Amino acid sequence: MQTSKYMLANERDALWGLTVTTIGHEKIEPFESYPTKGHADGYYFDLEKGRTLNEFQLLYNPEGEGVFHSASVKETTLRPGDMFLLFPGEWHSYHPIPKKGWESYWIGFRGHNMEDRVKTGFLSPHKPIYHIGYSAEIIGLYKQAYEAALEEAAYTQQLLAGIVNHLVGRMYSLERNIELLSRSQAHVNMISKAQLRIRESLESSLTIQQVAEELGVSYSNFRKLFKEYTGLSPAVYQQDLRLQRAKELLSTTDMSIKEIAYQLNFESPDYFSAKFKSKTGHRPSELRNQ
């Protein structure tokens, strides 16, 4: 059983950065033939020959199992709760395991929003599969997109672009958090404690090395885990919080820039001003004048 909708986009829609081309859902029963019929030109493919699309597609299989392989990834199993991303110009083939069947949701799209994420390494043809498990939220977003496509009201492409961005962001964050939680919960708890310790000690001389010592872990290991969990090194995390605090003090107190610099443990007022401008684009004096 398959339901699908193909979308059109004009030149103005393309300037939004992302346009949707197709949305659909199918339920393949065990031993049912695959691929199903009814696909538009350019979408149907032979399992042996595979295919190459001129767009991205994001698929989610909440049930069933399958097989996927592409130009960049050798044949691998698709498990229940997997999402996988197809890339434009990338040969691929996939199908459900006959005795299992599957349920699949998909949405196709193109635009520089996604191309930029590939260029910056957030998304890659070498890592197309995301293990997120069963998610009613993800299913709800696909259904919301399909309903919007059927209604096809004014500015539907902009609405659908927002849903795609939500899907991609949710997929990315879900898998990352699942990976983190699947590791030692002690590590996750340790980083949470470190974040709180740093946040509560912005106006003290606490060093990152001292934080690592308090938590009973080597500095190098602590730094590696902290950056993996937060995306920032602990030193940058501490400095950015201090700069945020400096903005508050500049806006809400009469403290001099020199007093703020030393209260927040910067090496000197000049060093503080340089870091502040690098982070905000303005010197502390300019913010104070504003």
BELCORDA-V287165 format. One line per field, one symbol per residue. phi: phi as a letter, one per 30 degrees, with the letter a starting at -180 (. if undefined). psi: psi as a letter, one per 30 degrees, with the letter a starting at -180 (. if undefined). A space follows every 50 residues. Layout:
BEGIN
phi: ???
psi: ???
END
This chain:
BEGIN
phi: .bbabcccbcddedddjabccabaabbcdeiddbdddjddejcdbddddi abccadbccbcdbibabbabdcbdebdcceiccbcccdicdaaaaddedc iacbcbbcabkdedddddddidbbedbdcbccidbdddeddddddddddd dhdeidddddddddddddddeddddddddddddeedddddddddeddddd bdcccecddddddddibddddddddddddcibddddeddddddddddddd dcbcddddddeddciddaeddedddddddcibdedddddd
psi: kkklkkllkleeeffffkkkekklkljjlkgkkklllgklkfeklkeefa lklglkkkkkjflllakklaffklklkklkgkkkkkkkgjklklllkefe alkkklkklllfeeeeeeefgekkffifkkjfakjeeeeeeeeeeeeeee ehlkheeeeeeeeeeeeeeeeeeeeeeeeeffajfeeeeeeeeeeeeeef heglgkleeeeeeefhlleeeeeeeeeeefflleeeeeeeeeeeeeeeee fflgkleeeeeeeghleleeeeeeeeeeefflleeeeee.
END
